[in-house]
Amino acid sequence: MAESMAGLKRSHRCAELSAANIGETAAVMGWVQKSRNKGGIIFVDVRDRSGILQVIFEEADCGAESFKKAERLRSEFVVAVTGRVEARSGAVNENLKTGAIEVRAASLRILSESETPPFPIEENSKTKEELRLKYRYLDLRRPDLQRNLMTRSRVAILTRAFLADEGFLEIETPTLIKSTPEGARDYLVPSRVHPGSFYALPQSPQLLKQLLMCSGYDRYFQIARCYRDEDLRADRQPEFTQIDMELSFVDVEDVLDVNERLLKKLFQEICGYDLKLPIPRMTWREAMDRFGSDKPDLRFGMELHNVSDTVKGCQFAVFKGALESGGSVRGINAKGQGGMPRKKIDALVEYAKGFGAKGLAYLCVQEDGSYKSSFAKFMTEDELSALVSAMDGQAGDLLLFAADRDKVVFDVLGNLRLELARQLGLLKKDDYRFLWVTEFPLLEYSEEDSRYVAMHHPFTMPMEEDLPLLESDPGAVRAKAYDIVLNGTEMGGGSVRIHQADIQSRMFEVLGFTKEAAMEQFGFLLEAFKYGVPPHAGLAYGLDRMVMLMVGADSIRDVIAFPKVKDASCLMMEAPAPVEEKQLAELGIEVSEEEEGK
């Protein structure tokens, strides 16, 4: 029978008690972690979000009724205990915050009983994630997940305080908006009042925050919910949260300055990490050439070497063919890995194929200085030596090469260096390496659409010196865009926006928008721009990703209270789910039998 807590008030959370409270009477409430009946004395660990506290029940202290109730306690019962705080009679538990004390119970109320949970409530659970997500309300009781969510709360609170001090206003924007092309697929919401018409859930508040700049609010921020109907991976969810901001009368340096100071504050307060400013910068071009990635992980070396010039005269068909078709030959040097077994090298080749490689050429520099290579018979000794020299190869090194179009080469080697770093244990989670990546290409060519598309969005400002190239060589135009990267993860990004009508018109033309199409998609913004628009710029962080990196989690699911799984479903609520015919009829929607059967 569950009891009431009427007349009883909690005095402390479990782990708020310490040796300073010895001799005091305390009232604590929480869940039973475990109970051990030693015959005449019962030890119970009580847990709440602050931690665990040991409570001792002896009939002489708590009376026969409370002792009898204590004998019934099982895992996850919810209890209220009053008692005296004492120094621990047994050995001090160094692993517990409250390991030097215990509470000698004077009374016990069982506020709620529990069935046996489907898995133990413990840190670093080995239970399959699918089961934990089905019972997420139990999973969320685990101390490691609770710490993650409390950290997330602190990040949000500190961000709000910092940005408020910097003159930012917190303004909410709607979640029922017009569908506009922003890269990913929109989630659509049918309108009952306007049959056949749909709202979209925002992929970001991009256009709305630009309108706020047009409205004179100067500095805006929002901890905003965003939605994208796209395939999931470790750092993606269909709904996620951004720390979103926009500033007026600024250029790149102003945005980077305020954000560097925000990051310094957050990582100092949350992680105890002293971020040295300014954060290093690297252009997109340099990042791709050196790391094969626009979000390079700087915790280790293994940088890419472009050896196209070194091998251009050789007869190795793979290298020769790539160069003749306008591609390149690049490699990475896995220092000291020359003795890697052939089986592991073959596994790396298969890994590389997953990123578009037709194969992977390798060369081991033996301890005696000789070479063991997959392509040695196609090159002279001098050509091989020149190649090893260009790669800074020394005895004991493993050299790996990709030859193809630049895009494929970068993708293959950029991912291969990360895989090698994982295998070699080079990725320390508390080794925070920040980097601004700047000067992204404004446009990228879409083979699928046979035209240029915006790399970020159509309102990104080109670099002034590249404006003459906008029509003649669109692919060479750089953007006033910037990403903040931490340990190989893009944590946030933004850009200076176009505020001049003539540049915006040119941008739409290059993207293939007619004036009519541009007005149809973005009319409300373009109309607003006729009435005086300030120069403005912004940035948005993925809050989930930031917290994931701070706490050293492997997935953003570990820092989101109720996440979705890979197919965008919620195992706990069993969503999405069919709805009643009546609801569909009100919306003028029919579901075909084919769809229902899927």
N, C-alpha and C positions, 0 to 999 in steps of 0.2 A: 504493500500500500504506500503510495507516494504521500509524503507529508508536506505541510505548508511551511514556508519560512516566515510566516507572520510573527512579528515581535522580535525577529532576529535580523541584525544588520551586519553585513560583511565589514570587517575592520581593515583587512589587508588582502591583496592578492597573495597567492601561495609563496612566490619567490620574492615578495617585497619584504618578508620577514628576514631578519639577520640576527647576529649575535647581540646587536644593540638592543634587541627587543626581549632578551632573556629576562624572565621574571614577570613579563606582562601577560595579560589575558588577550587572546586573539580569537576572532571568528573568521574562518576561511571557508570558501565554497568552491567546489570544482568536481572533476571526474576522478573516479578511482582508476589509477594506473595499474596497480596490482595490490593484492592483499595476501599477507602471510600469517597464518594462525599457528603460533608456537605453543599453544596449550596454556591458557591462563594469561597470555599476552598476545595481542594482535598488532602487527605492523601494517599500516596502510599508506601507500604513496598516493597523495592527492595532487592532481594536475589541473592547472588552468593555463591561460595563454602566457603567463609570466614564467612558468616553470613548475617544478615538482617539490613537494614538501612531505616529509615523513611524519605521520601521526601515529601515536602509540595508544592503544586501548588496553586498560586494565580495569577489572570490575571495581576495585577499591576506589578508583578515581572517577569513573564515569557512571557507576551504578549498574545494576543487573540488566535494566531495560536497554540502555545504550550498548552494553557489551553484547547482549543477545543480537541486537541489530547489526553490530560490527561483524559478528560471525557470518552474517548473510551477505556481506559485501562481495561483489564481483566486479570484474573489469567493466568500466564505463558507467557504473552507477553514479548518479549525481548526488553529492552529499554536502551537508553543512555541518561543520565541526567547530565547537568552541573548546578552548583549552589553554593551558599555560605553556609559554615558550620556554624551553629548557636547552641547556647545552647537550649535545648528543651523547648518550650514555655509551654507545659503542664507538667503533672507529669512525673518524671523520671521513666523509665521502668527498674526495677532492673533485670528483666529476660533477658534483651538484652545487649550484649557487647557494643552496640552503644546507649544504653537507655538514655544517658545523652545529646545526640545531635540529630540534624536533619539537612537535607539539604534543603534550600529554593531554589527551582528550578528557573533557569534563562532560560533554554531551554530544549526541549525534542525531541528525535528522537525515533520513533518506528522502531526498526531494524527487527522485525519479529512478526507476529501475531500468536495466538494459538487458536486451537479449545478447547472446554471445556475438560480437561483431564478426563479419566475414573475413577479417584480417586483423593482425595486431596493430594497435595504434603506437607506432614507434618511428624513431628517426631513420632516415635512409632505408625506407621500406623496400623489401625485395619482392613484394607482391606485384603481379603484373599490372601495368598501368590501366588496362581496360577495366579491370575489377575495381581499382581505386577510383577511377573516374565515374563508374556507375554509382559508387557510394561516396561521392566527393565530399559530402558533409562529414563523413568519418575521416576521410583522407586529410581534410583541412584541420583536423584536430592534432595532426602530427606536428611536433615542435619545430621541425625544419621548415615546413610549409608556413606555419604561423609566423616564424621569424621573417620569411620572405615577404609575406603580406604586410607585416608591420613595417618592414623596411620600405616597401612601396608607399605606404601611407606617409612615412616620414619624408620621402623624396617629394611627394606632392605638396606637403605642408611647407617644406623648406623652399620649394620652387615658388609657391604662391607668395611667401614672405619676401623672398629676394626680388622677384619681379615687381611686386608692389612698391618696394623701396626704390626701384629704378624708374618709377613713374608709369608702369604698365597698368592698364585697366583690364579687369577680368570681365569679358563679355561673352555670353553664350550665343551660339548660332543654331539655327534649326536643324533637325534631323530628317525632316520631310522636305526635300528640295526637288529641283528639276534635274532630270538626267542629262549630264554633259559628258562628252568624251574625255576621260582623264587617264586612259591607259588600261585600267583593269575593268572587269565587268561589274556593272552596278547591281546591287540588290534593289528590286523594284517592289513598290507597295501600291496595290490597286486602290483607286478612289471610288467609294460608294456613291459619293455626291456627284462625281464627274465620270459616268460610266465610260469605260474604254480608255481612260487616262490614268497615268501612273505617277506617283512620286518616286524619287530615288533616295536611298539612304546615302549620306555623303561619304565619298572616298577620302575626303579631307575638307576642311572649311576654306579651301583656297580662295574661291571667288568671293565668298562672303567676307573674309578678312580683308581682301583688297577693297571691297565696298566700304568697310569700316574706315579704311584710310581715306577714301573719297569723302567720307562723312566727318572727317576732322578729329578722329579719336586718338590719332598720333602714335600711341603705343598700346597695342592690344595683346592679350594672351588668353588662352583657354586650355584647360585639360579636357581635350575633346575626344568623343567617341567617333570612330571611323569604321567604315564597312567596305569590304572588297570581296566580290564573289570570284575568288581565284584559288588555284591549287595550293594546298598547304605544305609547309615544311617546318623545321624546328623553330624558326623565328617568325613564323607567320600564323595569323588566325583570321577568320572571316570578319571578326570584330576586334578592334584593338584601340589603343589609347595613344593620343599624341599630346605632347606639350607643344602647343602651337602658338606662334607669335608673329606679329607684323609691326614694322616701325616706319614712320614717315620721316622725310627729310634726312635720309641716311644713305650711305654707300656701303660697300662690302666691309670696310674696316670697322664701321660702327657696329654692325651686326656681330662680327666675329669678336669684337672686344667685350660686349656685354655677355655673350655666350661663354667666352673663356672664363669670365669671372663667376658666372653661374656654375659651370662645371667644377671650377676650383672649390667653390663653397660646398657643392653636393658631395664630391668625393672626399673632401676633408671631414665633413660631418658624418657621413655614412660609413666610409671605408677607412678613415684615418689616413688617407693618402694625400700627400702634399704635392699637388699638381703644379709643376713649374711652368710659368707663363713667360713668353707667349708659346702656344702650342705650335710645333713644327708644321710647315706647309709643304705641299708637293703638288705640282700640276698634274692633271689627269694623264697627260702624255708621259711624264716621267714615271708615274705610278704604274702605268701599263708596261712601259719598257723595262722597268726594274723588277716588277713583281707579278706582271701578267694579270693584274686585278686593279679595279678602281676603289677597292677597299682593302689595301695591303695590310697584312699582319707584320708588324715590325719587331715582334718578340724574338725573331731569329733571322739569320741571313739567307743563304741559299737563293741569292738574287739571280735573275735571268741574265744571260749573256747573249748578245746578238752576234752570231758567228757567220752570218751570211757572207761577208766579204772574205773571211778566212777559207770557206769551203767552195767559193764560187767556181773555181776551175776544176773541181774534183769530178770523178766519173761515177760517184755513188748516185744511182738513179733517183732515189727518194729526195736527196738534197737538191740535185740538179733540177728535177721536175718542179719542186716547190719554188725555186728561184726563177725558173723560166716562166712560171705562171703568175709572177708578181708577188709571191709570198716571201717568207723568210725562214731561216734556220736559227733556232735559239736553243739554249741548253741551261741546265742547272747542275751545280756541283754539290753532290751529297758528300761532304767531307768525311773521310774515314770509313766510308761504306763500300769500299772496293771489294771487300770480301763477302758481300751480300750473296746468299745462295741463289742459284739460277731460278729456283722455284719462286722466290720472293720477287725477283726482277720480273719474271713472267706475270706475276700478280699485278705489279705496277703497270705493265704494258696493258693488261686487261682493264685496269682502272682508268688509264689514259684514254682507251677506246670509248669509254662511257662519256667522254667530253668531246668526242668528234675526231679523235686521232685515228689514223689508219694503222698506226703502229707507234713504236717508241724505239729510237736507236740508242744503244748504250755502249759505253766504253769504260772498262775498269782499268785503273792504273795499278799494276801489281806492285808489291813491295820491292821487287827487284828492278822496278822502272819499266818493265815490259807492259804491253797492252793486251787486254782480252776484250774483243769487241764484236758486236753483231754485224759490223760493216767494214772490218779491217781489210778484207780481201779486195774491196773496191777503191781503196785509197793507198797512196804510197806512204812509206815510213815518214818522209818529210811532211806530207800533208797531215798525217795523224799527229805528229809532234807539234806542228803549228796549231792544230785544233786544241790539243791538250794545253798548250801554252796560253791560248786565247781564253781558255776556261779556268786559268790559274790552277790547273790540275797538278797534284803531287801524288807521290806514292801512297796508295791506300784509298784514293778517291774513286767515287762512282760518278761518271758523267752521263747525263740523260738528255736526249735531244728530241725536239719535235720540229717537223718541217711541213709547212702547209700555209694556207692564208693566215695573215696575222691574227685575225679573230680566233681561229681555231688554235693556233700556237699559244696565244695568251691564255685561252680557256684551259687548255691541257696543262701547261706548265704552272699556271697560277694555282690550279687545284692540286697538281702533283706535289708542289713544294709544301702545301698544307698537309697533305696525306703523309708525306715523309716526316714532317715535324710531329704529327700525331704519333706515328710509329716510334719515333726516337724520343718521345717524351719532352719535347721542347716548348710545349704550350702551357706555361704557368698561368693559372687564372688570376693571380693577384699581381701579375707584372703588367701594369696598365700602361699601354703605349698608345697615346693619342696622336691624331694626325688630321689636319685639314687637307682635303683634296680639292683643288680649285681648277678653274678654267676648263670645265667639262665641254665637250662638243655641244653646240646648241642643238644640232639635229643629227639624226642617224637614219641611214637609208633602210627602208623596209622592203625586203625582197618580196614579201607576201603582197604588199600594197603597191609595189613599183613606184614608190615616192618617198620623199623625206618625211619623217615624223619628228615631233619634238621629243628630245631626250628627257626633259622634265615636264614642262607644260607650255602651251603656246604664249604665255605671258612672261617668259624668261627673257631678260635683257641681254642682247649680244654685247660683247666687248666693243667699245666705240671704234677701236682701230680696225676691227674686222667687219664693220658695217658695209664697206664697199664690196665685200665678197658674198654678201647675202644672196644675190641672184646669180653671180658668175661661178662661185665655188661654195655652195651651201655647206658641204661637208667639212670645210676648213674653218668655219666660223666658230669661235669659242664663246661660251656663255659666261655671264657674271653669276656663276652658280658655284656652290660650295657644299661639301659633305663633311660632317665630323665623323671620323672613323676611330673605333677603339678595338684593338686586338682582332682585326680582320672582320669586324662587323660594322656596317653602316648604322650608326646610332641616330643620325639625324641629317637633314639636308635642307637647303633652301637656295634662294637666289634674289638678286635685284630684279624688280619687275619692270616691264615696259610701261612707261606712262605717257609716251608721245604717240599721238594718233597715227602719224605717218609711218613710224617704225612698226607699229602694231599691224597696219595694213600690209606692209611689205612681208611681215612674218606670216600672216594668214595666206598671202599669195604663194609664198614658197611652200607652205604646207598643203596647198591645193584647195584651200577654202575659197569659194566665191564670196562676194560681199553679202549675198543673200544667205548663204549657208552660215557664215560667221554670225550674222545678225540672228539667225534662227537659233543657233546654239548658245551664243554668249551675248545676245542683244541687251540684256539688262545691265551687264558690265560695260559694254561699249557705249551704251546710252549714258551711263553715269560718267564715263570718261569725257563726255562733251562739256561737263560743267565744272571743270577745274579739278585736276587730280594731282596730288603731291608726288614727288619721287618717293618710292617706297620699296621696302625689301623685307624678307622674312625668313623664318626657319622653323622647322618642326622636328622634334625628337620622337622616336618611338619609345614611349615610357616603359613599355613591357621589355623591350630590348635593353634599355638602360639598366633597369633593375636586375634583369637576368645576368648582365655582366657584373654588376656590383656584388651580387650574392654568389656568383660562381655557378649558377644553374646551367644545365645543358639545353634547356628548352624554355620558351616563354610560358609554356603551360604551367611551369612550376612557380610562376609569379602572378598568375591570373586566378582569381577565385574559382570561377566556373568556366573552364575552357572547353573548346570543341576538339574533336579528334580529326584525323586526316580527311575524312569525307565530309567535314563541316557539320557533323551531327553532335548533339549533346547526349551522352550515354545515360546521364542521370535523369534528365527530363524527357528523354526519348523524343527530342525535337531534331529536325522538323517532323511533323505528323499530319495526317489527313485532317480536314475539318469537315463540319457538317455541310450537307448539300444546301441547307438554308443560307449559310454564310456565303457560299459561293454564288448562289442565285442573287443575293443582294448586291454582289460585286459584278454581276454579269459575266461570270467565269464558268466555263465548263472544263472538266478534266477528262481527257480521252482515256479509253480503256487501256490503250497501249502505255500511257504514262502511269496509270494506276498500277499496272503489272510490273513496273520496273523495280 
